[in-house]
């Protein structure tokens, strides 16, 4: 894995695809995080079995229920994360959870569009807001002085359930690339959108 070393990381949508691969890479790191918080909508469901198996093998992995479209669910997950960190602060939040309707725009209903917007836009904003509030409480002076880096990273077209097996990128290649990008970030990158290879993209 890239030389990205963090004390704690939270990944949303981590029961499959890119999210699950991110969790695996953090756990396989030569210097793994003290805590990896892997969240998904239904941790007890059939699509989370591989994630649960990982949790049984790694004491630093905590699987949490978190629905990015449900504010109460986000707050409940934040409480559990905060209780484990004991005031040390959450170092990295990866807003990976997303959904897609496999329809053309002209075939999409209002409900389809609202569900996509709720999951892919509003959800990540709510998760980031709660994480920021928690970080501010834990390390107010540090973050006032240093600021918090925030970037959007395009993972590429990846071989996942959403991307399909026709995609040119494997999950391994995409995640390794994104982790290299995260490890190279500085203040000049905050507020930008980048791809998995580190190229800056236009908004």
C-alpha positions as CSV (number, residue, x, y, z in Angstrom):
1,X,0.0,0.0,0.0
2,X,1.0,3.6,-0.4
3,X,2.9,5.3,2.5
4,X,-0.4,6.6,4.0
5,X,-0.3,6.3,7.8
6,X,-3.2,7.4,9.8
7,X,-4.3,6.6,13.4
8,X,-8.0,6.2,12.5
9,X,-10.1,6.1,9.3
10,X,-13.8,5.8,8.6
11,X,-15.0,4.4,5.3
12,X,-18.7,4.6,4.2
13,X,-20.2,2.0,1.9
14,X,-17.5,-0.5,2.9
15,X,-19.4,-3.8,2.5
16,X,-18.4,-4.3,-1.1
17,X,-16.6,-2.9,-4.1
18,X,-14.2,0.0,-3.7
19,X,-15.2,0.5,0.0
20,X,-14.4,-3.1,0.9
21,X,-11.1,-2.9,-1.0
22,X,-10.1,0.3,0.9
23,X,-10.8,-1.5,4.2
24,X,-8.6,-4.4,3.2
25,X,-5.7,-2.2,2.1
26,X,-5.7,-0.3,5.4
27,X,-5.7,-3.5,7.3
28,X,-2.9,-4.9,5.2
29,X,-0.8,-1.8,5.6
30,X,2.7,-2.3,7.3
31,X,1.5,0.3,9.8
32,X,-2.2,-0.2,10.0
33,X,-4.5,2.4,11.6
34,X,-5.3,1.9,15.3
35,X,-8.9,1.9,14.2
36,X,-10.6,1.2,10.9
37,X,-14.4,2.1,11.1
38,X,-16.1,0.3,8.3
39,X,-19.7,1.4,7.8
40,X,-22.6,0.2,5.6
41,X,-26.3,0.3,5.6
42,X,-26.9,-3.3,6.7
43,X,-23.9,-4.9,8.5
44,X,-26.0,-8.0,9.3
45,X,-27.2,-8.5,5.7
46,X,-25.9,-11.0,3.1
47,X,-23.8,-8.4,1.3
48,X,-21.7,-7.7,4.4
49,X,-20.5,-11.2,5.2
50,X,-17.0,-10.7,3.9
51,X,-16.7,-7.5,5.9
52,X,-17.9,-9.3,9.1
53,X,-15.3,-12.1,8.4
54,X,-12.6,-9.4,8.3
55,X,-13.8,-8.0,11.6
56,X,-13.4,-11.4,13.2
57,X,-9.8,-11.5,12.2
58,X,-8.8,-7.9,13.0
59,X,-9.3,-6.4,16.4
60,X,-8.7,-2.8,15.0
61,X,-11.7,-3.1,12.6
62,X,-15.1,-2.0,13.8
63,X,-18.1,-2.5,11.6
64,X,-20.9,0.0,12.1
65,X,-24.4,0.6,10.7
66,X,-24.5,3.9,8.9
67,X,-27.1,5.0,6.3
68,X,-25.8,8.2,4.7
69,X,-29.4,9.3,4.0
70,X,-30.4,9.0,7.6
71,X,-29.2,11.7,10.0
72,X,-30.0,9.7,13.1
73,X,-28.0,6.8,11.8
74,X,-25.0,9.1,11.1
75,X,-25.1,10.6,14.6
76,X,-25.4,7.2,16.2
77,X,-22.3,5.9,14.3
78,X,-20.4,9.1,15.2
79,X,-21.1,8.4,18.9
80,X,-19.7,4.9,18.7
81,X,-16.6,6.2,16.8
82,X,-16.0,8.9,19.3
83,X,-16.3,6.5,22.2
84,X,-13.5,4.3,20.7
85,X,-11.2,7.2,19.9
86,X,-11.4,8.6,23.5
87,X,-10.7,12.2,22.4
88,X,-7.9,11.5,20.0
89,X,-9.9,12.6,16.9
90,X,-10.7,10.9,13.7
91,X,-7.9,11.3,11.1
92,X,-9.5,10.4,7.8
93,X,-13.1,10.1,6.5
94,X,-13.6,8.5,3.1
95,X,-17.1,9.2,1.8
96,X,-17.3,6.2,-0.6
97,X,-21.0,5.2,-0.2
98,X,-23.0,5.8,-3.4
99,X,-25.8,4.4,-5.5
100,X,-26.8,4.4,-9.2
101,X,-30.0,3.8,-11.1
102,X,-29.2,1.9,-14.3
103,X,-31.5,4.0,-16.4
104,X,-31.0,6.7,-19.0
105,X,-31.8,10.2,-17.8
106,X,-34.9,10.5,-19.9
107,X,-36.2,7.2,-18.3
108,X,-35.5,8.3,-14.8
109,X,-38.3,9.2,-12.4
110,X,-38.3,12.1,-10.0
111,X,-38.0,9.5,-7.2
112,X,-34.9,8.0,-8.9
113,X,-33.2,11.4,-9.2
114,X,-34.0,12.3,-5.6
115,X,-32.7,9.0,-4.3
116,X,-29.5,9.5,-6.2
117,X,-29.1,13.0,-5.0
118,X,-29.8,12.0,-1.4
119,X,-27.3,9.2,-1.5
120,X,-24.5,10.8,-3.6
121,X,-24.6,14.4,-2.6
122,X,-26.5,15.1,0.6
123,X,-25.3,12.0,2.4
124,X,-21.5,12.6,2.1
125,X,-22.1,16.3,3.2
126,X,-23.9,15.1,6.3
127,X,-21.2,12.5,7.2
128,X,-18.5,15.1,6.7
129,X,-20.3,17.7,8.8
130,X,-20.8,15.3,11.7
131,X,-17.1,14.1,11.5
132,X,-16.0,17.7,11.4
133,X,-18.0,18.6,14.4
134,X,-16.5,15.6,16.3
135,X,-13.0,16.6,15.2
136,X,-13.5,20.2,16.3
137,X,-14.7,19.2,19.7
138,X,-11.7,16.8,20.2
139,X,-8.9,19.0,18.7
140,X,-10.3,22.5,18.4
141,X,-7.0,24.4,18.7
142,X,-5.2,22.1,16.3
143,X,-7.7,22.4,13.5
144,X,-8.1,26.1,14.0
145,X,-4.4,26.5,13.4
146,X,-3.8,23.8,10.7
147,X,-7.1,23.5,8.8
148,X,-8.6,20.3,7.4
149,X,-7.7,19.0,3.9
150,X,-10.8,18.1,1.8
151,X,-10.6,16.7,-1.7
152,X,-12.8,14.8,-4.0
153,X,-11.2,11.8,-5.7
154,X,-12.5,10.1,-8.8
155,X,-11.8,6.4,-8.6
156,X,-11.9,5.8,-12.3
157,X,-14.2,3.3,-14.0
158,X,-13.8,0.3,-11.8
159,X,-14.8,-3.4,-12.0
160,X,-17.5,-3.3,-9.3
161,X,-21.2,-4.1,-9.2
162,X,-21.9,-0.5,-10.2
163,X,-19.0,-0.2,-12.7
164,X,-19.6,-3.6,-14.3
165,X,-16.9,-6.1,-15.4
166,X,-16.5,-4.1,-18.6
167,X,-14.6,-1.5,-16.7
168,X,-10.8,-1.2,-17.4
169,X,-9.7,-0.8,-13.8
170,X,-9.5,-3.4,-11.1
171,X,-10.5,-2.5,-7.5
172,X,-6.9,-3.1,-6.4
173,X,-5.4,-0.7,-9.0
174,X,-8.0,2.0,-8.3
175,X,-7.6,1.8,-4.5
176,X,-3.8,1.7,-4.6
177,X,-3.9,4.8,-6.8
178,X,-6.3,6.6,-4.5
179,X,-4.2,5.8,-1.5
180,X,-1.1,7.1,-3.2
181,X,-3.0,10.3,-3.9
182,X,-4.1,10.6,-0.3
183,X,-0.5,10.1,0.9
184,X,0.7,13.0,-1.3
185,X,-1.9,15.6,-0.4
186,X,-0.9,19.1,0.9
187,X,-2.7,22.3,1.5
188,X,-2.5,23.3,-2.2
189,X,-4.8,20.4,-3.0
190,X,-7.6,21.2,-0.6
191,X,-10.9,22.1,-2.4
192,X,-9.8,20.3,-5.6
193,X,-11.1,17.3,-7.5
194,X,-8.5,14.7,-8.5
195,X,-8.5,11.3,-10.2
196,X,-7.0,8.1,-8.9
197,X,-3.7,8.9,-10.7
198,X,-3.3,12.3,-9.0
199,X,-4.4,14.5,-12.0
200,X,-6.4,17.6,-11.1
201,X,-9.8,17.5,-12.7
202,X,-12.1,20.5,-13.5
203,X,-15.2,20.8,-11.3
